[in-house]
Amino acid sequence: MTRSQRGLNRRHFALALPSALLTAGCAAPRQGTGRPGDPIVLTLLSHYSSGVLKKALQDPVDEWNATHDRVKVRTKAVEFTDLLTTFTVRQAAGQGADIIQPYCLWTGQLVRAGVLRPAPPEHTAEIRRGYSAAAVGAASVGGRVYGYPTETQTYALYYNARLLRAAGVPRPPRTWPELTDAAERTMRRDRYGNTLVQGFGLSSYDDSTTVGQTLALLNAAGGTFVSADGRSTAIDSPAGRAVFELEHRLVSKGASAPGVNVYQAFPAGQVAMVISAGWWTGSLKPLMGADYREVGVAPVPVPRAGDRPATLATGFLLGVNTASRFPREAWEFLRWLNAERTGAKGVTRMSALQVSVGSLTGRADDMRVLLGRGGDPNLRPFLDALAYAVPEPNMPGAQQAKTLLRTHIEALWTGQQSVAEALRGTRRQVDQEVSRLW
């Protein structure tokens, strides 16, 4: 499996979830009681199941186990597509792991199901102090923090500078009118009408692609997907209408072709611009080779010049299971991994871990040190966006709400629904979904 495929598998999912088979790493002694000579063994369940991701997590776990006699940690992993089902199935069977690493979108669902334990006050204070507001918000439900943010992804505009130059576009767009103009000028079709180059890459690849780019634009317009209390949708608004009209216009003019897989087309030079998350930089480099030098990253365009920037933030957290017999020890390990500073650069182990695989954490100070001089300049806009990104809504029912939104976005793109119909349908169905779960 390629690095690109691993990246896609981590974050893009269909939730047609098969049975999960656990794979163990660094097998520790049998489950203990903590008595002398019988160490406590904590299990950590994540989606870091193969390759560089598995090793990146195992290295600090091995360091902990080598330096701590009373408490040991054993890693278990499943593919990302199996992760949510594994959490719930194992919990129902009384076999939940002590420490779990969920996608933050699921936090409300896992809290409601009694799986995640709130962070103790001293850990809550550390998390609020050390991480960006977007990262803290993503790891919180109802104002309570439920874990240490691990990877934090913000969204920005990727562009192919060569394609922009060829179309006479001197710089990446900053506003929606500039985005529309650049998309129309860079699009290319053959004489049969087949798309050769998308000006702006809208893609129906999966929930995270379709919805992520739409919510990034919605946030940039000052709108939100759901209300502040998480009990209803807020997308049927002037901001939501403006985003749907923008996407509808781009598709209607042929500047966007949603049926094209942007994760294949952009590296191949067949997409001029696309909104995606920062993790993609680590996948594009090996895919594009020397052509990667033509890739640039800019903030998500805003509707009008002078508008305040905003974008979407998603991520993962490490939290403690309510069923764990050793919550104090589990939280201490998480503090060591995510908050204790180490090494010559004085950064946390988790920050070093994420940067080593081309990702970011929500610790902006760590990121500035680790990205320093000589790092990939394309990661800088994602780091800057930590200051103004809006966390993905994670209320109970968030996953289903996201899937419903995707359905209506795609119906809009394919001409099955008008802008008004897509907004009304999203509001009606999402309101019904989220309201019944409170």
C-alpha positions, -999 to +999 in steps of 0.1 A: +000+000+000+013+034-009+017+064+014-011+081-005-034+051+000-026+050+037-034+086+040-067+082+023-076+052+043-070+070+075-093+099+069-118+089+042-144+063+050-176+048+037-188+033+070-199+001+054-181-014+083-170-051+083-161-071+113-129-057+129-098-079+133-074-065+159-037-066+154-015-062+184+018-044+185+045-046+212+028-073+232+032-066+269+028-089+298-006-103+307-033-079+321-021-071+356-034-057+388-006-032+396+006-052+426+044-056+430+057-078+402+024-077+383+023-045+362-008-028+350-012-033+313-031-006+294-045-012+259-045+016+234-068+011+203-061+033+173-062+032+135-024+034+132-024-001+118+004-003+093+036+012+079+049+045+091+019+052+112+022+021+132+059+026+138+054+063+146+031+054+175+050+023+186+083+041+191+071+063+220+051+034+234+083+013+235+100+043+251+074+044+279+075+006+284+113+007+287+112+034+314+081+025+334+079-007+354+045-005+371+024+006+340+029-009+305+010+000+273+000-024+246-011-011+212-039-025+191-050-012+158-077-016+131-082+001+098-100+034+100-131+021+083-135-004+112-127+020+140-161+033+152-177-001+150-148-016+170-152+009+197-189+002+201-188-036+196-159-041+220-176-018+246-208-038+244-189-070+249-170-056+279-137-056+261-132-019+255-096-007+253-084+015+282-073+043+258-090+050+224-082+073+195-115+083+178-121+107+150-134+139+168-166+138+147-177+108+168-170+124+202-206+133+209-218+098+198-192+081+220-200+104+250-237+097+246-230+059+245-209+061+277-176+052+261-155+083+267-146+096+301-143+134+307-107+146+312-099+153+348-096+190+358-057+190+357-057+175+322-085+197+310-064+227+321-033+214+303-053+208+271-070+242+271-036+259+278-016+240+252-038+237+222-055+259+197-091+267+202-101+247+172-083+216+185-099+220+220-133+225+205-130+194+184-121+173+215-150+187+235-187+182+238-210+205+257-180+225+269-163+194+285-130+182+272-128+144+265-092+139+255-059+151+242-060+163+205-036+143+184-036+151+147-054+183+139-062+190+103-072+224+089-084+230+053-068+254+027-066+259-010-041+237-029-033+251-064-011+241-093+009+272-101+018+260-136-018+257-146-026+291-131+003+308-150-007+291-182-042+306-179-029+341-171-038+339-134-009+357-115-017+344-080-040+321-061-075+335-056-084+354-024-121+359-030-149+339-045-151+361-076-114+355-082-119+318-075-147+316-101-127+336-126-095+314-121-116+282-123-132+292-155-099+303-171-080+271-161-107+245-171-101+226-203-122+202-223-116+182-254-138+186-285-162+159-272-168+178-240-147+155-218-130+173-189-092+175-193-086+200-165-109+209-137-106+246-127-118+239-092-119+204-079-152+194-064-153+157-057-179+132-046-151+108-034-165+103+001-180+122+031-148+139+042-140+151+007-175+163-004-185+177+030-151+190+041-145+213+012-181+226+015-179+233+052-146+251+047-163+274+022-193+277+046-171+288+075-152+312+052-186+328+045-193+332+082-219+304+083-221+271+103-235+237+096-254+233+129-266+256+156-245+264+187-264+239+208-261+211+182-298+205+181-306+218+146-289+226+113-279+262+104-269+257+068-302+270+054-290+306+057-276+334+035-241+319+040-253+284+031-272+296+001-241+315-011-219+284-009-244+262-027-248+288-054-210+290-058-207+253-062-237+250-085-223+278-107-189+261-110-205+228-120-229+244-144-201+263-162-180+232-164-152+245-142-159+216-117-165+180-126-176+162-093-173+127-109-135+131-111-114+117-082-093+148-072-069+126-053-058+111-086-064+141-109-047+168-089-013+150-088-017+143-125-020+180-133-057+177-142-070+200-114-059+236-110-073+242-075-089+222-047-097+226-011-084+199+012-066+193+045-030+196+054-023+158+056-024+157+018+010+174+015+027+142+028+010+122+001+015+146-028+053+148-025+060+111-034+032+110-059+043+141-079+081+140-075+097+170-092+062+183-102+055+190-065+074+222-068+044+236-087+021+230-058+012+259-036-012+263-007-032+295+002-060+303+026-095+293+017-109+322-004-135+344+013-167+358-004-154+395-005-122+413-001-117+423+036-138+394+050-123+377+080-106+343+072-122+311+084-119+274+075-127+239+088-107+220+114-110+182+119-089+158+139-085+129+163-081+127+201-068+102+226-091+097+255-098+072+283-126+046+282-152+048+310-147+010+314-110+013+321-100+000+355-070+022+356-081+057+345-055+076+365-027+056+350-042+060+315-044+098+318-008+099+331+004+081+300-016+105+278+000+134+296+034+120+291+028+114+254+009+146+246+021+172+270+056+164+283+083+182+264+114+162+254+143+162+231+166+189+219+138+209+205+116+207+236+084+196+219+059+169+228+062+134+217+029+135+199+039+167+180+071+150+168+051+119+159+026+138+137+052+159+119+072+127+112+043+114+091+035+148+074+007+158+097+001+185+124-011+188+159-031+216+175+000+228+195+010+258+174+042+264+194+054+229+187+045+232+151+065+264+146+096+248+161+093+215+142+084+231+108+111+258+113+134+267+085+139+240+058+104+225+063+078+223+036+064+258+031+031+243+020+024+233+057+026+269+069-009+280+057-024+250+076-005+261+108-016+297+104-052+284+100-052+270+135-058+306+147-091+309+128-103+274+120-138+263+131-140+227+145-162+202+127-195+198+145-194+166+167-228+165+184-246+131+188-257+121+153-228+141+136-217+112+114-253+107+101-258+144+097-226+146+076-237+117+054-271+134+049-254+167+039-233+148+014-264+133-002-279+168-008-246+183-020-242+156-046-279+160-056-272+197-062-240+190-082-258+165-105-288+187-111-313+165-092-320+194-068-320+231-070-301+252-044-333+259-025-343+222-026-309+211-014-309+236+015-345+226+025-338+189+023-307+192+044-324+212+070-354+189+073-334+156+074-305+168+096-329+185+121-348+153+124-316+133+129-299+154+155-330+164+175-340+128+182-307+120+198-309+146+226 
